[in-house]
Amino acid sequence: MLISLTAAGHALLYKRDSRSALGWISLSLTLPLIGPFLYWCLGINRISRRARNWQESGRRISGTDIYPLEEQSGAGLPLPAAAAHLHDLRVLSDRVVTTPLRNGNRIVMLENGDNAYPAMLVAIRRAEETINLSSYIFDAEGIGGDFVEHLIAAADRGVEVRVLIDALGEKYSRISPTKAFHGSQVRLARYLPLRHGAYINLRNHRKLMVVDGREAFTGGMNIRGRHLLSETNPAQAMLDIHFSVQGPVVADLQRSFLEDWFFVTGAKLDLPIFFPILEPAGNAMVRSISDGPDKDFRKLEQIIMGALSCSARSVSIMTPYFIPERSMIASLITAALRGVQIRIVLPGLNNLPFVQWASQALLEELLVNGIKVYYQPPPFVHSKLLLVDEIWSLIGSANLDTRSLRLNFELNLSVLDSEFASGVRRHFEHAILQSREITLNEIKNRPLPVKIRDSFFHLFTPYL
């Protein structure tokens, strides 16, 4: 009884959702020992607490603590006329993100590894001082082997090369980068080695490469042969998008890498060599959004919901894993009921079937409120894009699910640029032309066993 009362009291004090609190209290009081045990395993949010402890202890610090922002923060930059109605989104972003909105950037979309990898390898070859690379998955076989050779060659000619690999993501690699770089001058670090604890969450899901502090590549693409469509069996290939970045925002991407490097190695790299003077390279207004469970705000979640509430005409979403929480679903439906045209483009064949099943359980509610959903044909599409009113784009590593928005460390860019947005819109239109629209009748008429399966896996949305 004492254990049950303790568990129930803990749920009463710390569960913000009253429905969740009531459920755990009832379970703890009606099932002695079993209820408290389940609450201890599943009900207590140790993830944010552990991440906050890292922050409070100084083990994890922000990129601006490593290298302060310039005096000119960019807070006074006027928005483009076409984005004037997004003023409130600008105010929200200024309050939850420490990095400013920066003007004078150039963002280039690189579709699939066939376009992204050659551009990245060229940048490595012309590097003169530093290369900082972070990837969730780095398979040192095939194209990954080319990266290994180029990075080692750069280090041999005097370039400081640092590679940060997530220790869990490393398990996806056929040839470990740890072995591939062994004996070289490349400085390799692994994010949260599994020998220090079974951290399924709190993973570093960011994909980033910064060369000489002047040029960066980021997006959703790992270093993996499956992204090379020209060399991969279509049944195993993965479509994806990466981006070349130039301009002042590269300094904030550099801060994001150095933040992770400090967490893993304890080395505070605050030398000016990492932060050269960056001249304008284009017309895009860009903000770097580095997010994780150690932050005071759920930055990406709040910014996405802010974008939905400010949208006036259209919202287009492309994501491989679509299992948002109720608040996000409510925001999507509210925008649709205001008359905003919302399109969600998902992979028709997912590499994680249970995620697709969980996603299907919530589609009926979206379809009945006028939101259009499309399934892209194989190969599996790993791209992550959000486009609002054909002027504001969100690109990067985060999926539209709990794992990305609350449990892992992600890196995204918000982009205000009509020319870039036009390219994103064309990408959506091309994808939709090849996709199949999901109808309300199709979802309603699923066989009963399929509905039960989908609803069952949807119960585990917070853990998928």
N, C-alpha and C positions, 0 to 999 in steps of 0.2 A: 504494500500500500504506500509506503514511504517513497519507493522508487517511482510509482505511478504518479503520486502527487508532485514529486520533483519535476518529472517530465512535463506534466500538465502545466505546472507553474512556469516553467521555462518557455513553453509555447505561448502562454498567456502574455508574458512580458516581452518576448522578442519577435513574435510573428506579426507583421504589419497587416497582412491580409486576414480579415476576420474569419473568412471561410476556411482558410488553411489552419488558423489557430483553433477554431472549433473542431475541425476534423481530427487534428492531432490530440487535442484534449480528450475528445470522446474515445479515440483509439487507446490512449494511454490509460484511461480509467476503466474501460470495459474489457481490455485484454491485458491483465497484469503480466509483467515481464516482457511479453511479446510486443505489446504496444510501445512501451518505453524503448525497447531494443530497436524497433523499426524507426522510431523518432530519432534515436541517437545516430542511426546509420544514414537515414535519408532526410530527416527533417531539419537538422541543424546546418546552417550555412557556414561551413568551415572555410569555404573558398575565399569569400571576401574578407573574412577575419584574418586568414593567413596572409593574404596579400596586403591588407592594411598593416599588419604587424611588420612586414618587410619595410613598408613605407615609414612607419613610426620609428623603427630601429635604425633607419638610415641605410639598410642594406640595399634598398631600391630608392633612387632619387630621380627627379624629372630631368629631362634634357635641358631645361632652362636653368637648373641648378648647376649643371656641368658647364654650360657656356651661356651667359646671359643674353637676352634679346637685345637687339640694337635699340638705340634711343627712340628712333622713329618706329612706332608700333604699327602704323597703318590704320589706326582706328578711325581716322578722318577720311579715308578713301570713299568717294561717292560711288554708289552702285550704278551699273549701267541702266539706262532708261528702261530697257526691257525687263529688268529685274527689280524695279522700284517697289513692286508689291511684295517683295521678299525682305523688306526692311526688318520686320519682326524676327525673321529667321536669322538675319545678321546680328541683331541684338542678342538673341538666344545663344548663338555660337560664340559671340564675344564673351559671354558670361560663363560658359561651361568649358571653354577651350582656352588655354593660356597662350597658344600660338596665334599670331594675328593673321588676318586676311591680307595676302600680299599680292601686289600688282606686278605686271611685267614678266609673266611666266609663259612658257611654251610647253604644252602637253601634246604628245603624239601617241595615238593608239597603235599598238602592235598586236596584230591578231595571230594567235597561236605561236608555238615555238619556232615555226619556220621563219617568222619575221622577227620575233623578239630575241631569240638566242644569238643570231648573227650580229645584231646591233649591240648586244651586251658584250660579245667577244671582241668586237672592234673597239669598244670603249676600254676594255681591259688592256688591249694591245697598246693603246695610246696613253695609258695612265703613266704619270710621271712621279707622283708622290705617294698617294694613298688609295687603297681600295678597301671599302667596308661592305661586306656582303652578308646578308641574313636571309635564311630560307627555312621554311618549315620542313620541307623534304629536299634533300640533295642526294640524288642517286648518282654515284660516281661512275656509273657504267654508261657507255654510249656518249650522248651529248654531254652528260655530266663529266665524263672523262676528258672531253675537250675543255671544259671549264677548269678542271684540275690542272691540265697542262698549261693553260694560259695563265692561271693564277700563280702557279709555281714559277713560270718564266718571268712574270712580273716581279715576283719577290726576289728572284735571282739577279735582276737588273737594278735592285735597290728600292723598289716600291714597297711601302709598308702595306702588307695584305693581311686583313683580318676576316675570318669567316666564322659566322655564328650559326650553329645548327641546333634545332630543337631535338632533344634526346629521344622523345617519343616519335617525332617525325622521321628520325634517322632509321627507325625500324622498318620503314617502307622501302628502304634502299637495298638493292641487291648487293652493291659494293659500297661499304661504309666510307664516307668521306674521312673519318678518323684514320682508317688504314691508308686511304689514297694519299693523304697529305703527310703521313708519317715520315719523318726525316727531312722534310722540306723546311723552308724558312717562312712558310705561311703560318700565321698564328690562328689556330683553330680552337674554338671554345664550344662547349655543349650546354644547352639551356636546360636546367633542372635534370641532371642525370638521374636515371631511375633508381640507382643504388641509394639515393638519398631519400627515397620515398616513392610510393606508387601514385604519382601525380598524373591522373588522367586529365584533370582540368589544369588551369593556370599554364597552359602551353603558349609558346611564342609562335603565333600563326602568321606573323608578319613576313612579307617578302620584299626585300629592299637591297639595292646595290647603289652605293655612292662612290663615284670616281673623282679623285682630286678635289672633293668638296664642291664641284662645279656641275656635275651631271649625275642624274639619278635614274634608276629604273625601279618601278614599283607596280603593284597590281595584285592579281590573284594567282599568278603562275609560279609553281615550284620549278626547281631544276630537275627535270625528269624526261626521259625519252618519250613518254606517252603523249607529250604535247607536240611532238614532231609528226604532223599528219602525213608527211611525205614518206616517212619511214616506219609507220606504225600500222598494224592491223586495225581496221576500222572498229572492230569489236572491242579493242582495248584502248583506242585513242581517246584523248580528252581535248575538247575545244576550250580555249581560254583566251584571255586578253591581258596584256601587260602594257605598260606605258613608259615612254621616255619623258623625263622631266628636266627642264632647264629653267633657270631664273632664280630669284631670291628665295623661293620656297624650298630649294634644295638644302639650305642651311637648317631648316626645321626637320627635314628628313634625316640629315646628319645627326641632329640632336636625338632623334628617336633611336638610331642605331647605338649611339654612345651611351644612352640610357640603359639599353639592354646589355651592352658590353660591361658597363660598371656593375650591374647586378650579377653577372656571371663571374667576372674576374676580379672585381674590386678595384680595377684601374680606372682612374678618372682622367680621361683624355680631353684636356681643355686647352690644347695648344692652338694657336692661330692657324697653323697649317691646315687644320680641318675646316676652317671657316674663312676662306678667301673672300674678297669683295666680289659680289655677284651683280653684274650689270643686267638690265632688263633684256629678256630674250624673246618676248612675245606680248600678247595683250590679255592673257588669261589672269583673272583674279583667283588665287588658290589659297586654301587653308589646309595645313596638315593637321590631321586628327589622330593622335596617338591615344588609344583607349585600352583599358584593362580593368580588372576587378579591384585594383588598388586605388582607383580614382574616386574622388568625392562625388562625381556625377557619372551617370551612365551616359557618357557623351554621345556615342553613336545613336543609341536608342532615342535619346531626347532630341537630337538634331534631325533624325529621320521623321519623328513624329511632328516636330516643328515644321519641317518641309511639307508634310502632308497637310497640316492645318493652314499653311500659307498658300498652297497651290490654288491656282485660279482656273486652269484649263485642262491640264493633262498630267498624269503620272505614269511612267513606264518603269517596271521592275524586272530585272533578270537576276536570278539567283539559283544555284544548284540545290540548296537546302532551304526550304520554306516552311518553317514551323514557328511562326512568331507567337508571342504571348498575347493574352486577351486585349491588353491596352493597345497593342499595335493593330490588331484586327479591328478594334473599335475605331481607331484613327482612319484606317483604310475605308471602312464602311461610311463613316461620317463624311469623308471627302467625296466619296461616290454619291452620297445623297445630296451633297451640295451642288452636284452637276459636273464634278471633275471626272474626266474620262480616265479610268484606271485600267492598265493592262499589266498582267503578271505573266512572265514567260519562264517556264520551268522545263527541265529535261524530261522528255518522255520516258527515258530509260535511265534510272538513277544508279550510281555505283553503290549506294547504300539503300537497298530496297525498303528497309524498315522506316527510313526517313520519308521516303515517298509515300508509304502507307499512312504514316502519321499525318502527312501533309494533306492527303486526300480526305481525311476526316473533317477538315475545316473548309473545304472548297464550297460546299453547298451554301453555307452562310454568306460567302463572298459573292457567288453567282446570283443568288436570289436578290442581292442588292445592286446588281448591275455591273459588277466588276468582271472584266473579261480575263479568262485564263487560257493560256496556250501551252501545249506540250511540244517541245522541239524534238525532232527525230534524232536517232543515234547518228554519230557518236555522242557520248556523254558530254554535256555542256557544263563546264565549271566556271563560266563567266559570272561576274558580279557587277551589275550596273543599276543605277537609279537616276532617272531623268525627270525633272519637274519643269513643266511649262516651256520646254525646249530652250532653257537658258541655264539652269542649275543642275549640275551633275555630281554624283557621289561615286567614286571609284576606289578600289583597294582590295583588301584581303577579307573583309567581313562578309559572312553570309547573313541571311535574314532568319536567324534562329537564336535560341538562348545561349548556345555555346559561344557564338561569336560576340553577341551583344553583352554578355554578362560574365562568362567563365574564362575566356582566353584573352591574350593580348593581341590586339589588331592594329592595323595602320591603314587609314583611308585619307583621301583627298577630296575636299569639296571644291568644285570648279565652277566659276561664273564666267562663261565665255560663249557667245552665240556661235562662233565658228566651230569650236570643239563640240558644243552641244549638237550642232547639225550632223557632225560625224557620228555621234552616239545615236541620234535619231535614225540615221540611215542604217546603222547596225541593227537597231530594233526592227525597222521595217523589213529588212532582209530576213531576219530570223523569223518574224511573224509570217511572212510569205511562205516559208518552208514548214511552218508549224501547223498543228491541228488544234482548232479551238475546242475547248471542253464545254459541253452544254450542261444545263441544269438537269435535263432528263437523264443524261448519261450518268451523272453522279447519283441521282435519286434511284435509278434502276440498277445499281450495283447489286449483285446477289447478296443475300443476307450473310453468308459466311465471310464475304469480302468486307462488308460493313462492320462486322464484329472485329475482324482482324485489324482494319484501319483504326477503329475506335480504341481498341486495346493498345496499339502502339502509340496512339496519341496521348494516352495516359502518362507515357514516359517522356513527354516533350522536354521537360527541364533537364533530362539526362542524356538526350540524344545529341 
